[in-house]
């Protein structure tokens, strides 16, 4: 279980652009939750992901992973048990390394090293088997540089790299937003398959209301740093886009609503 307890986060202190985003924000993420996080621009979605990842620490409050206080734990330490996929496909892998080398780095995560090879041929059948499930033809191009792949192929590689060692928490920051509709759907379906099969606790930021409703067992609406709607289980299954927009209408101002609808 992951807990955010009374987190406060401000930006641009002592300037005319001062912003108090989170004020005693509390959130519990249960083991196995697949949460879709939605909200208008500036609601704090990516900021919350960065806080969970350790990219920065809250001004006050605490963060717990399995009852261990990780609030001041550095990002590179948390990266040992957190997988992350960004909106930009270029951010999840090294362009000058081959698919084989990128996957080897991810597969060796948390392993002890001595004077042995980081890239082992014995792992290739496993890599090819995993790549084949994406149905993008990547399994036949292990020696190809990641930088020469299409955006969708690179994002598929990033998703596989983030989950190949089964992290405790998977953070998805609009990971299909830069893809065409067909590839976006392919990556989302593969995301669902991986999360459900490996039972990975997942936190997904999205502007796509259809995806927010269709995928995951829980949906959270964030506005100006506050959770104003949190639904899960059977109640979430009964949500429709119209119902969700009605909730937005009654909960957020018109300017934020139009921002959300533009991406819905």
LUMPALUM-615934 format. One record per residue: residue number from 0; residue in three letters; x, y, z of N, C-alpha, C, O, CB in turn. Coordinates in steps of 0.001 Angstrom, whole numbers. Each point is the difference from the previous one (the first is absolute). Last residue first. Glycine has a CB too. Layout:
 marro pake      nX      nY      nZ     caX     caY     caZ      cX      cY      cZ      oX      oY      oZ     cbX     cbY     cbZ
   NUM  ala       X       Y       Z       X       Y       Z       X       Y       Z       X       Y       Z       X       Y       Z
...
This chain:
 marro pake      nX      nY      nZ     caX     caY     caZ      cX      cY      cZ      oX      oY      oZ     cbX     cbY     cbZ
   263  unk  -11206   15096  -24092    -856   -1162     251    -420    -724   -1216    -722    -993      91     -46    2116    1848
   262  unk    3371    3083   -1304     801   -1219     -97    -849   -1240     136     514   -1107    -162    1415    2340    1081
   261  unk   -3828    3084    -630     799      89   -1210     834   -1263    -218     346    -344   -1130    -273    2828    1410
   260  unk   -2685   -1749    3666    -798    -493   -1124     817      14   -1294    -239    -811    -894   -1853    1644    2020
   259  unk    4015     979    2834    -138   -1451      86    -716    -545   -1223     420   -1004    -574    -457    1152    3069
   258  unk     371    4505   -2112    1330    -562    -163     -56   -1522       7     645    -646    -826     344    2671    1921
   257  unk   -4846     395    -113     260      36   -1437    1377    -578    -299     202    -624   -1041   -1685    2643     802
   256  unk     293   -1611    4754    -836    -998    -677     294     -32   -1484     139   -1075    -583   -1917    1394    2298
   255  unk    3744    2983     961     654   -1312     197    -777   -1074    -725     585    -923    -566     305    1646    2799
   254  unk   -2717    3558   -2287    1260      17    -739     742   -1313     133     614    -471    -958    -477    2922    1305
   253  unk   -4270   -1731    2054    -173    -206   -1437    1315     -45    -761     134    -773    -949   -2311    1903    1143
   252  unk    2199   -2622    4995    -472    1159    -764      10    -264   -1497     626    -948    -476     220    2428    2282
   251  unk   -1625   -5541    1725    1074     883    -415    -558    1165    -800   -1086    -109    -569    2686   -1821     550
   250  unk   -4438   -1524    1960    1131      45     922    1063    1026    -359     705     490     882   -1141   -2853    -455
   249  unk   -3746    1032   -2829    -411     398    1345    1170     228     947    -183     493    1113   -1893   -1763   -1481
   248  unk    2787    -188   -4133    -796    1230     -72    -362     512    1389       7    1206     246    -918   -1956   -2449
   247  unk    3099   -3460    1708     893    1135    -236    -769    1309      76     436     959     637    1025   -2398   -2078
   246  unk   -3969   -2440    1580     717     177    1264     963    1167    -106     109     808     922    -314   -3259    -430
   245  unk   -1994    1175   -4369    -953     611     926     635     256    1360    -264    1018     639   -1601   -2163   -1839
   244  unk    4325   -1218   -2015     -52    1422    -343    -994     744     897     221    1161     345     390   -1726   -2723
   243  unk    -356   -4086    2819    1234     611     469      29    1490    -292     447     791     832     721   -2958   -1177
   242  unk   -4753    -408   -1267     -62     108    1467    1233     714     544     -87     832     903   -1272   -2946    -805
   241  unk    1300    1154   -4689    -988    1017     322    -111     228    1506     -72    1136     467   -1169   -1756   -2539
   240  unk    3968   -2848     405     616    1292    -246    -960    1131     360     419    1035     519     977   -2051   -2344
   239  unk   -2083   -3368    4542      31     287   -1434     656    1356    -174     188     740     967   -2286   -2122   -1428
   238  unk    1805   -2705    4637     237    1340    -533    -103      24   -1520     395    -949    -677    1079    1432    2632
   237  unk   -1725   -4381    1023   -1262     576    -463     164    1407    -567    -953     578    -522    -207   -1957    2223
   236  unk    4759   -1085     283    -432    -736   -1179   -1272     580    -604    -245    -134   -1199    1301   -1899    2150
   235  unk     639    3675    3191     787     478   -1146    -458    -679   -1289     -60     638   -1050    2026    -216    2568
   234  unk   -3897   -1867    2474    -449    1369    -282     762     583   -1183    -574     718    -819      -7    -404    3242
   233  unk    1796   -4566    -683   -1217     -48    -806    -498    1395    -370    -544     203   -1086     -45   -2350    2203
   232  unk    5466    2415     519    -842   -1194     -25   -1204     104    -913      80     539   -1104     658    -948    3386
   231  unk    1210    5050    -510     654   -1266    -313   -1034   -1118    -117   -1186     195     267    3267     576     924
   230  unk    -930    5114    -647    -977   -1076    -172     718   -1286    -383    1016      44    -694   -2790    1617       4
   229  unk    2181    3899    2201     781   -1230     114    -980   -1168     -17    -788    -169     930    2651    1327     395
   228  unk   -1334    4682   -1734    -810   -1156    -364     893   -1223      -2    1066      16    -615   -2643    1402    -768
   227  unk    3250    2820    2560   -1407     365     121    -933   -1141    -412   -1218     100     149    1863    2268    -579
   226  unk    4654    -983    2164    -760   -1119    -540   -1477     306     202    -481      50    1132    2360   -1710    -650
   225  unk    2174    5395   -1025    -933    -679     899    -691   -1146    -730    -348     114   -1175      -6    2024    2461
   224  unk    3515    1154   -3234     673    -695    1092    -904    -721     973     472    -514    1014    1240    2187   -1244
   223  unk   -3350     643   -3698     755     951     817     566    -662    1248     -59     547    1101   -1392    1292   -1953
   222  unk   -1293   -5244   -1252    -180    1384    -444     659     940     990    -331      12    1186   -1828    -608   -2332
   221  unk    1329   -5055    -487     791     967     766    -247    1392    -567     -14     191   -1216    1785   -1938    1743
   220  unk   -4009   -3553    -496     -31    1322    -628     697     988     930    -386     175    1156   -1784    -708   -2392
   219  unk    2189   -5167     481     112    1159     885       0    1274    -842     714      97    -998     573   -1456    2714
   218  unk   -2516   -4389   -1887     159    1268    -722      -2    1142    1005    -848      59     891    -281   -1005   -2958
   217  unk    1712   -4954    1544    -247    1197     815     280    1252    -819     902      15    -838    -307   -1278    2940
   216  unk     117   -3273   -3610   -1079    -264     946    -398    1233     800    -931     -40     804    1733   -2295    -662
   215  unk    1431    1619   -5455     244     139    1426   -1230    -251     853   -1123     -64    -501    2878    1672     -67
   214  unk   -2400       0   -4517    1114    -740     589     120     278    1504    -260    1105     476    1453   -1019   -2691
   213  unk   -4701    1900    -571     135   -1388    -448    1035    -795     775    -190   -1187     264    -492    1956   -2488
   212  unk    -169    3980    2971   -1175    -794     361     234   -1482    -286    -372    -861     798   -1101    2839   -1276
   211  unk    4791    1125    -745    -158      93    1454   -1153    -864     489      73    -601    1071     855    2917   -1141
   210  unk    -180   -1809   -4583     973    -897     621    -160     -11    1514     102   -1050     635    1485    1473   -2526
   209  unk   -4249    2585    -450    -396   -1360    -356     946   -1026     627    -439   -1023     527    -533    1882   -2681
   208  unk    1925    3759    2555   -1070    -433     896    -453   -1420    -297    -364    -742     912    -361    3106    -717
   207  unk    5480     179    -905    -983    -720    -801   -1080    -574     924     239    -978     709    1523     419   -2463
   206  unk    2277    2796    3074   -1003     994    -376   -1127    -661    -796    -986     647    -354    2759    1155     327
   205  unk    1862   -3854    3990    -503      34   -1371    -961    1164    -189    -684     416     935     953   -2902   -1101
   204  unk    3396    -458    3777    -530    1320    -345    -459     -43   -1449     737    -455    -874     793    1627    2543
   203  unk    -722   -5275    2048      55     484   -1380    -655    1370    -149   -1197     156     243    1177   -2524   -1027
   202  unk    2117   -1723    4283    -559    1345      99     160     647   -1370    1123     277    -421    -575     -72    2925
   201  unk    -333   -5524      10     240     926   -1112    -741    1316     203   -1149      28     442    1465   -1982   -1970
   200  unk    1542   -3272    3559    -705    1206     422     364    1126    -965    1179     276    -219   -1185   -1019    2664
   199  unk     168   -4493   -3785     820    1160     330    -896    1169     414    -919     364    -733    2711   -1136    -882
   198  unk   -2302   -4231      76    -600     601    1194     846    1175     515     327      80    1184   -1335   -2317    -592
   197  unk    1483    -725   -4615    1044     106    1021    -494     635    1297     741      89     980     912      76   -2816
   196  unk   -4681    -768   -1824     721   -1270     106    1013      28    1138     108    -954     772    -415     605   -3228
   195  unk   -2132    4308    1383    -871   -1026     575     729   -1324     202    -208    -678    1007   -1732    1788   -2098
   194  unk    4263    2502    -964    -398     382    1365    -825   -1097     654     227    -346    1159    -199    2758   -1830
   193  unk    1172   -2918   -3900    1171    -101     887    -393     262    1447     378    -750     900    1114    1479   -2782
   192  unk   -4828    -162   -1426     400   -1403     101    1154    -179     988     -27    -895     844    -726     538   -3211
   191  unk    -675    4758    1307    -996    -715     796     412   -1448     233     -97    -510    1116   -1678    2008   -2033
   190  unk    4401    1042   -2007     149     480    1374    -946    -754     926     404    -477    1061     274    2748   -1907
   189  unk   -1105   -2995   -3709    1167    -703     535     272     427    1436     399    -815     832     565     649   -3142
   188  unk   -4366    2385      43    -402   -1387     204    1152    -826     575    -207    -859     859   -1429    1071   -2752
   187  unk    2536    4240     690    -887     -63    1166    -433   -1427     285     -32    -416    1159    -763    2726   -1658
   186  unk    3383   -1467   -3358     818     167    1210    -866     -70    1253     429    -548    1015    1199    1960   -2309
   185  unk   -3849   -1536   -2847     846   -1190     133     816      59    1286      79    -979     741      41     784   -3243
   184  unk   -2666    3967    1280    -860   -1083     481     810   -1277     226    -221    -715     978   -1732    1727   -2203
   183  unk    4198    2630    -690    -390     330    1363    -840   -1117     615     222    -401    1142    -155    2837   -1730
   182  unk    1037   -2634   -3973    1131    -392     847    -310     265    1464     379    -783     872    1205    1271   -2750
   181  unk   -4820     937   -1198     138   -1464     -76    1122    -487     919    -182    -949     762    -663     991   -3141
   180  unk      76    4737    1983   -1079    -742     671     164   -1517       0    -259    -649    1014   -1201    2501   -1657
   179  unk    5908    1127     521   -1195      16    -832   -1061    -899     645     341    -844     828    1044    1275   -2930
   178  unk    2225    1929    5333    -117   -1058   -1002   -1257     163    -839    -966     633     425    2225   -2161    1085
   177  unk     355    4027    2502     753     398   -1190    -136    -992   -1149     662     146   -1028     931    1011    2526
   176  unk   -3697   -1802    2876    -462    1283    -547     698     384   -1290    -592     691    -830      95      16    3132
   175  unk     928   -4589     945    -509    -224   -1365    -358    1301    -704    -459     -27   -1141    -404   -2182    1882
   174  unk    2563    1936    3834     946    -762    -825    -518    -345   -1385     747    -548    -811     140    -367    2897
   173  unk   -1805    3834    2262    -570     217   -1339     814    -758   -1053     392     568   -1019   -1245    1706    1732
   172  unk    2666   -3259    3495    -305    1429    -121    -444     310   -1428     802     415    -837     877     143    2653
   171  unk   -1103   -4826    1912    -222     265   -1421    -459    1450    -163   -1103     362     408     508   -2803    -848
   170  unk    3025   -1244    4220    -497    1358    -219     -71     270   -1497    1005    -101    -703     -28     879    2908
   169  unk    -718   -5186    1500     185     442   -1377    -653    1354    -170   -1192     157     263    1261   -2533   -1098
   168  unk    1911    -993    5125    -882    1072    -461     375     385   -1419    1176     189    -310   -1472     656    2667
   167  unk    2446   -4469    -295   -1062     125     998   -1037    1030    -458   -1187    -129     300    2813    -500    1534
   166  unk    1223   -2080   -5605     168     995    1065   -1156     -30     990   -1071    -536    -286    2356    1962   -1302
   165  unk     783   -4698   -2255   -1189      39     856     171     966    1193     186    -442    1134    -671   -1936   -1811
   164  unk    3447    1562   -3255     410    -520    1303   -1130      79    1031     242    -167    1195    2104     855   -1721
   163  unk   -2978     842   -3953     635   -1300    -204     466    -624    1315     134   -1220      89     579    1985   -2352
   162  unk   -2889    3679    1142    -749   -1063     692     685   -1355     -41    -522    -963     562   -1531    2189   -1120
   161  unk    3652    2955   -1523    -498     435    1307    -621   -1129     808    -104      91    1223    -286    2135   -2210
   160  unk    1937   -2887   -3532    1135     259     891    -465     348    1411     627    -402     980     701    1186   -2948
   159  unk   -4588   -1276   -1400     589   -1289     337    1168     178     965     137    -767     953    -841    -137   -3187
   158  unk   -1270    4777     571    -948    -693     869     569   -1353     431    -104    -381    1166   -1821    1545   -2313
   157  unk    4366    1325   -2009      46     638    1317    -921    -708     996     365    -201    1158     166    2389   -2267
   156  unk    -637   -3563   -3403    1256    -392     631     108     578    1410     425    -689     927     658     568   -3189
   155  unk   -4689    1508    -306    -176   -1415     343    1248    -525     700     -96    -725     990   -1454     410   -2957
   154  unk    1772    4587     221    -820      -7    1215    -290   -1429     447     -56    -281    1197    -972    2470   -1877
   153  unk    3394   -1550   -3318     835     406    1146    -807       7    1289     518    -333    1066     899    1719   -2596
   152  unk   -3682   -2292   -2478     913   -1094     311     873     347    1201     256    -848     855    -254     173   -3270
   151  unk   -2864    4020     729    -775   -1075     614     877   -1173     404    -199    -585    1064   -1758    1287   -2417
   150  unk    3923    2899   -1020    -421     411    1337    -752   -1099     733     226    -237    1186    -338    2570   -2005
   149  unk    3540   -4017   -2837   -1089     972     -13    -377     347    1441     418    -674     941   -1276    -226   -3161
   148  unk    5936    -646    1197   -1359    -528      60   -1024    1123    -120     317    1170     216     492   -3068    1207
   147  unk    4095    2251   -1123    -509    -136   -1362   -1435    -521     -44    -577    -138   -1079    2908    -262     334
   146  unk     316     970    4816    -254    1305    -600    -559     -66   -1404    -534     993    -494    2341    -138    1883
   145  unk    -325   -4702    1116   -1313     463     443    -365    1325    -654   -1176     277    -239    1511   -1460    2414
   144  unk    2920   -2437   -4553      62    1098     961   -1407     473     348    -856     123    -876    3101     573     -30
   143  unk   -1170   -5815    -699    -329    1335    -515      62    1041    1116    -436    -261    1121   -1027    -781   -2885
   142  unk    1978   -3859    2147    1251     748    -224    -241    1423    -488     947     775    -132     161   -2930    -386
   141  unk   -4692   -1039    1283     693     230    1268    1254     857    -158     389     711     927   -1272   -2891    -142
   140  unk   -3201     655   -3712     935    1113    -168     738     336    1286     142    1172     349   -1614    -285   -2131
   139  unk   -2320   -4047     957    1005    -332   -1009    1084    1041    -156     818     -99    -915   -2560   -1147    -235
   138  unk   -2080    1644    4122     761   -1189     409    1096    -373    -998     948    -701     354   -2985    -104     821
   137  unk   -1332    4384   -1693    1252     362     659     869   -1210     332    1215     133     148   -2378    1844     779
   136  unk   -3444   -1346   -3078    1141    -498    -735    1346     248     651    1038    -231    -619   -2381     576   -1358
   135  unk   -3260     498    3608     561    1113    -769    1239    -421    -786     662     841    -609   -1554     739    2325
   134  unk   -2133   -3834    1835    -417    -116   -1404     415    1216    -823    -768     504    -820   -1158   -1903    1559
   133  unk    2488     -30    4104    -459    1331    -397    -462      30   -1455    -671     941    -422    2243      51    2087
   132  unk     387   -4872     422   -1370     200     490    -549    1370    -366   -1213     207      40    1715   -1755    1831
   131  unk    4064     176   -2766    -960    -541    -963   -1438     270     427    -880     141    -850    2532   -1910     250
   130  unk    2101    2800    3426    -224     979   -1070   -1075    -459    -973    -767     814    -515    3138     -93     732
   129  unk    -948   -3689    3222    -723    1143     561    -341    1033   -1074   -1106     538     -19    2272    -916    2200
   128  unk    1462   -3347   -3406   -1347    -457     380    -840    1154     529   -1180     122    -328    2106   -2388     858
   127  unk    3611    3035   -1444    -760    -150   -1244   -1439    -428     290    -942     472    -638    3064   -1070    -579
   126  unk     922     840    4822    -275    1335    -524    -884     -78   -1244    -949     770    -144    3145      38    1064
   125  unk    -658   -4870     860    -993     619     888    -376    1388    -501   -1181     348     -25    2095   -1651    1970
   124  unk    2534    -994   -4197   -1304    -634    -238   -1108     588     856   -1134     148    -455    2335   -2218    -143
   123  unk    3285    3736    1309    -636     414   -1242   -1326    -704    -286    -949     668    -410    3209    -202    -435
   122  unk    1129   -1053    4515   -1257     688     276    -786     338   -1260   -1163     395      84    2220     524    1946
   121  unk    3347   -2938   -1979    -967    -972     505   -1364     632     280   -1008    -703      79    2905    -577     906
   120  unk    2057    3755   -2315    -759    -575   -1103   -1075    -961     489   -1012    -195    -674    3019     443    -771
   119  unk     -32    4071    4157     220   -1438    -124    -929    -582   -1063   -1206     244      15    1914    -367    2406
   118  unk    1509    4966    -265    -877    -486   -1062     315   -1476    -237    1083    -343    -473   -1220    2656    -609
   117  unk    2571    -102    4310   -1316     562     276   -1022    -446   -1022   -1199     -15     279    2289    1969     776
   116  unk    3523   -4581     727    -644     747   -1074   -1367     532     441    -772    -682     675    1987    -736   -2359
   115  unk    2626     723    5388    -711    -858    -950    -667     883   -1043     -99    1214     176    -288   -3000    1591
   114  unk    3061    2451    2809     584     140   -1336    -603   -1021    -958     671    -925    -458    1464    1782    1475
   113  unk   -5241     581    2838    1450    -119     118     554     125   -1418    -631     629    -849     511   -2127    2956
   112  unk   -4911    2649     684     896    -149   -1140    1429    -240     453     442     495    1037   -1936     975   -2381
   111  unk   -4208   -1848    2965    1384     269     362     895    -279   -1197    -281    -881    -812    -183     308    3227
   110  unk   -4789    2166   -2784     886   -1157     116    1409     438     385     442    1097    -341   -1820   -2327   -1361
   109  unk   -2523    4118     742      29    -518    1369     881   -1242     159      49    -585    1082   -2332    1506    -794
   108  unk    1107      88   -5243    -353     918    1079     -39    -730    1340    -618   -1058     115    -698    2455   -1737
   107  unk    2052   -3084   -3005    1013    -129    1048    -257     918    1190     803      54     932     819    -682   -2692
   106  unk   -4365     674   -2163    -113   -1346     565     986    -208    1147    -251    -805     898    -501     -39   -3131
   105  unk     792    4894    -339   -1219     -86     800     -92   -1341     730    -428     -56    1153    -713    1598   -2772
   104  unk    4722    -914   -1358     126     947    1111   -1207    -115     929     145     -56    1221    1200    1620   -2678
   103  unk   -1484   -4020   -2500     958    -577     941     184     900    1213      70    -481    1131    1093    -658   -3030
   102  unk   -3778    2631   -1728    -708   -1002     790     921    -650    1028    -439    -349    1095   -1081     -66   -3037
   101  unk    3432    3492   -1086    -978     681     852    -717    -998     910    -153     250    1195    -154    1513   -2966
   100  unk    3234   -3505   -1472     734     672    1086    -942     723     946     191     -37    1216    1764     306   -2736
    99  unk   -3797   -2361   -2341     601   -1002     883     673     662    1205    -188    -429    1139     536   -1084   -3119
    98  unk   -1936    4250   -1476   -1115    -528     780     530   -1008    1021    -408      13    1161   -1187     337   -3108
    97  unk    5265    3080     551    -913    -894    -700   -1157    -404     898      29     224    1210    1868   -1058   -2603
    96  unk     713    5604    1855     151   -1409     339   -1018    -827    -770   -1062     497    -374    1921     109    2661
    95  unk    -661    4178   -2431    1221    -499    -617     295   -1460     350     974    -577    -484    -108    2898     546
    94  unk   -4691     208    1731     -91     -89   -1460    1218    -622    -664    -128    -611   -1061   -1307    2590    1158
    93  unk    -900   -2876    4839    1190     682    -538      46    -164   -1510      64   -1131    -483    1192     738    2636
    92  unk   -5819     637    1138    1063    -903    -436    1147     810    -588    -131    1199    -247   -1548   -3033    -199
    91  unk   -2482    3783    2105      -6   -1278     701    1099    -962    -391      79   -1098     552   -2461    1406    -374
    90  unk    1153    4247   -1963     521      95    1365     154   -1356     697     609     -78    1067   -1668    2311    -946
    89  unk    -818   -1180   -4613    1454     103       1     594     -65    1408    1204    -200     159   -1379    1552   -2237
    88  unk   -4625   -1265    1008     627   -1317    -190    1519      28      66     624   -1032     245   -2560     433   -1631
    87  unk   -1600    3913    3890     926      37   -1128     682   -1352    -144     734    -409     900    -366    2884    -573
    86  unk   -3302   -1955    3275    -773     335   -1194     878     -35   -1248    -433    -472   -1052   -1091    1888    2452
    85  unk    3078   -4542    2661    -325    1410    -191    -826     213   -1273    -164    -913    -810    2274    1536    2023
    84  unk   -1142   -4712    2630     -55     255   -1431    -509    1425    -192   -1047     372     529     639   -2841   -1076
    83  unk    2663   -1006    4733    -636    1247    -447      60     112   -1516    1023    -299    -615    -404    1412    2780
    82  unk      39   -4433    2761     119      74   -1448    -729    1244    -481   -1031     373     559    1194   -2897    -759
    81  unk    2163     862    5165   -1022     733    -738     316     -63   -1492    1135     241    -411   -1537    1298    2387
    80  unk    3226   -3248    1602   -1268    -725     103   -1162     734    -665   -1160    -361     197    1994    -623    1919
    79  unk    3720    2582   -2202     239   -1437      89   -1304    -788      25     -50   -1144    -453    2175    1613    1666
    78  unk   -1822    4352   -1061     -49    -573   -1349     240   -1499       1    -328    -681    -971    1110    2855      79
    77  unk    -352     617    4806   -1369    -462    -270    -114    -658   -1370    -858    -857    -212     -10    2683    1674
    76  unk    4981     102    -379    -247   -1119     912   -1398    -565    -246    -176   -1215     -89    1729    2229    1816
    75  unk    -190    2832   -4042     707   -1157    -541    -167   -1225     904     105   -1133    -469    1548    2682    -614
    74  unk   -3552    2674    2426    -678    -566   -1167     698   -1256    -496    -675    -968    -351     -96    3251    -274
    73  unk    1213    -956    5853     363     553   -1301    -685    -749   -1144    -385   -1161     136    2584    1868     824
    72  unk   -4133     -44    4142     796    -941    -779     230     554   -1396    -931     496    -634      13   -2428    1959
    71  unk   -1768    3703    2432    1278     630    -332     921    -918    -792    1180     297    -184   -1404    1064    2238
    70  unk   -4169   -2871    -771    -192    1406    -355    1279     665    -465     -20     764    -965   -1816    -673    2603
    69  unk     356   -4743    -166     947     259   -1094       5    1469    -401     507     352   -1064    -852   -2686     251
    68  unk   -1268   -1481    4891      13    1416    -334    1079     273   -1046    1192    -145     272   -2038     731    2038
    67  unk   -2053   -5184   -1408    1338     576     125     -27    1444    -475    -465     293   -1102    1532   -2560     770
    66  unk   -4816    -857     119     225     487    1361    1416     512     241     361     299    1139   -2077   -1905    -402
    65  unk     227     319   -5145     -39   -1173     876     447     359    1419     818    -692     606    -376    -788   -2591
    64  unk     282    5462    -439    -113   -1183    -849      70   -1216     920    1021    -238     646      42    1414   -2675
    63  unk   -2137    4484    2689     348   -1332     494    -199   -1044   -1087   -1015       1    -697     375     689    3019
    62  unk    1210    5038   -1223    -356   -1009    -985     507   -1349     490    1163    -133     380   -1084    1827   -2271
    61  unk   -1394    3652    4086     796   -1219     -94    -534    -929   -1086   -1179      40    -354    1734     166    2786
    60  unk    -379    5517    -676    -770   -1207    -212     917   -1193    -214    1222     147     -29   -3074    1214    -942
    59  unk    3135    3737    -550    -305    -674    1262    -917   -1178    -308    -503    -133   -1116     754    2294    2457
    58  unk    1882     -20   -4873     434     966    1020    -235    -558    1391     811     198     904   -1319    1702   -2459
    57  unk    1296   -5450   -2375   -1005     986     407     577     958    1036     938    -347     718   -2766   -1312   -1191
    56  unk    5020    -615   -3242    -624    -304    1276   -1072    1028     312     139    1162    -382    1980   -2235    1190
    55  unk    -190    -892   -5774     171    1033    1010    -780    -388    1245    -918    -819     -56    1239    2587   -1720
    54  unk     407   -4965   -1419     628    1056    -799     158    1273     815     938     768    -215   -1918   -1759   -1864
    53  unk   -1064   -3429    3257    1141     566     698     732    1051    -801    1114     386     355    -903   -2513     818
    52  unk   -4401    -539   -2044    1246    -510    -573    1232     492     741    1083    -566    -147   -2218     467   -2045
    51  unk   -3232    1616    3368      73   -1431     275    1325    -586    -496     561    -900     625   -3069     757    -785
    50  unk    1650    4626    -814     156    -148    1440     128   -1478     384     820    -366     842   -2136    2487    -494
    49  unk     358    -986   -4795    1386     338     321     278    -149    1490    1100    -384     398   -1062    1957   -2337
    48  unk   -4468   -2154     454     852   -1098    -465    1461     253     347     705    -905     446   -2318     458   -2305
    47  unk   -1393    3895    2774    -231   -1114     913     843   -1208    -404     570    -673     859   -2904    1508    -427
    46  unk    2380    2856   -3277     681     332    1245    -152   -1129    1016     952    -341     702   -1348    2782   -1141
    45  unk   -1975   -2634   -3613    1404    -368    -174     814     311    1253     958    -707     311   -1177    1126   -2769
    44  unk   -4317     845    2691     115   -1425    -336    1463    -437    -111     435    -918     694   -2632    1061   -1900
    43  unk    -158    4278    2235     987    -627     874     242   -1463    -299     595    -707     814   -1262    2310     896
    42  unk   -2022    2088   -3946    -695    -579    1159     965    -644     981    -323    -156    1178   -1662    -229   -2617
    41  unk    2752    2576   -3032     347     708    1232    -667    -555    1238     128     575    1081     186    1410   -2452
    40  unk   -2771   -3028   -3065    1405     408      33     272     809    1271    -768     891     362     861    -871   -2898
    39  unk   -4142   -3300    3085     368    1048    -951    1494     272      65     680    -459     918   -2964    1477    -704
    38  unk     420   -5949     971    -153    1352     514     460    1001   -1038     626    -370    -993    -304    -449    3335
    37  unk     -30   -4935    -671    -389    1004    -989    -150    1359     671     -59     104    1225   -1106   -1865   -2599
    36  unk    3105   -3685    2012     -22    1331     603    -288    1024   -1082     756     127    -962     874    -834    2760
    35  unk   -2168   -4914    -732      50    1016   -1039    -159    1356     670    -980     233     707      35   -1822   -2463
    34  unk    2659   -3439    3736    -699    1275     156     199     880   -1228    1127     218    -445    -838    -368    2933
    33  unk      55   -5011    -391     351     608   -1283    -834    1276     -62   -1186     -33    -328    1739   -2223    -861
    32  unk    1075   -1277    5463    -816    1056    -607     562     382   -1364    1215     100    -176   -1841     759    2461
    31  unk    2663   -4033     887    -756    -478   -1153    -914    1022    -625    -620    -287   -1024     737   -1898    2038
    30  unk    1216    3046    3936     727    -958    -820    -900    -493   -1134   -1135    -413     235    2537    -281    1758
    29  unk   -2576    5509    -109      25   -1378     477     790    -900    -943     120     289   -1191   -2329      81    2294
    28  unk    2265    4973     292       3    -839   -1189     150   -1435     465    1040    -377     539     -49    2216   -2003
    27  unk   -2505    3221    3708     421   -1376     213    -143    -771   -1301   -1072     -17    -603     393     122    3032
    26  unk    1152    5408    -624    -439    -973    -991     537   -1373     369    1168    -135     366   -1243    1914   -2154
    25  unk    -258    3998    3172     157   -1370     482    -612    -960   -1007   -1072     256    -547    1031     525    2948
    24  unk    1760    4781   -1700    -532   -1032    -876     293   -1376     594    1141    -300     353    -836    1799   -2370
    23  unk     443    3417    3530    -417   -1162     788    -696   -1054    -867   -1049    -530     366     812    2025    1632
    22  unk    1220    2158   -4802    -137     460    1383    -606   -1137     817   -1216    -190      15     936    2626    -740
    21  unk    2726   -1202   -4465    -550    -985     931     -17     574    1407     990     557     474    -159   -2442   -1919
    20  unk     304    5026   -1852    -688   -1029    -771    -664   -1026     905   -1218    -176     -51    2855     512   -1794
    19  unk      88    4979    1838    -175   -1096     950    -833   -1066    -702   -1202     176    -197    1348    1375    2243
    18  unk    3072    2726   -3886   -1113    -918    -192      12   -1065    1080    1001    -691     190    -955    1111   -2661
    17  unk    2299    4725     612    -153   -1011    1052   -1255    -852    -235   -1073     518    -310    2259    1010    1933
    16  unk    1032    2342   -4074    -588   -1188    -627    -182   -1148     990    -101   -1161    -396    1153    1849   -1753
    15  unk    1059    3634    3094   -1399     288    -372    -715   -1229    -586   -1223      -4    -134    1895    2385    -297
    14  unk    3250   -3291    3963     -84     666   -1303   -1464     303    -288    -888    -550     651    2977    -636   -1500
    13  unk    -240   -1464    4614     498    1373      85      96     691   -1353     859     854    -217     394   -1537    2225
    12  unk   -1729   -4416   -2614    -132     718    1264     629    1389     -90    1005     209    -680    -989   -2398    1906
    11  unk   -1173   -1653   -4604     330    1423    -175    -218     808    1280    -650    1045     -17      31   -1257   -2390
    10  unk   -1880   -4305    2734     977     357   -1028     209    1512      16    -890     762     379     214   -2753   -1803
     9  unk   -1249   -2443    4857    -124    1348    -540    1101     235   -1029    1022    -686     -16   -2053    1511    2177
     8  unk   -1663   -4966     944     980     321   -1031    -275    1388    -553   -1105     291    -458    1355   -2727    -120
     7  unk   -1548   -1691    4652    -139    1391    -421    1105     308   -1004    1151    -397     180   -2194    1064    2048
     6  unk   -1640   -5264     235    1075     598    -797    -338    1439    -377   -1123     306    -400    1718   -2576    -492
     5  unk   -2630   -1623    3807      12    1441     258    1149     702    -721     739     782     599   -1793   -1224    1618
     4  unk    1339   -4499   -2977    -623     525    1214     244    1496     161    1123     435     255    -844   -2673     804
     3  unk    -295   -2322   -4628     430    1399      55    -754     623    1162   -1231      10       6    1711     140   -2536
     2  unk     717   -5576    1176    -774    1059     645     690    1353    -144    1205     131     215   -2110   -1809    1408
     1  unk     582   -3915   -3459     717    1271     -93    -887    1094     581   -1184      91    -323    2468    -860   -1740
     0  unk    -693   -5057    2284    -845    1200       0     880    1249       0    1058      34     628   -2894   -1277     602
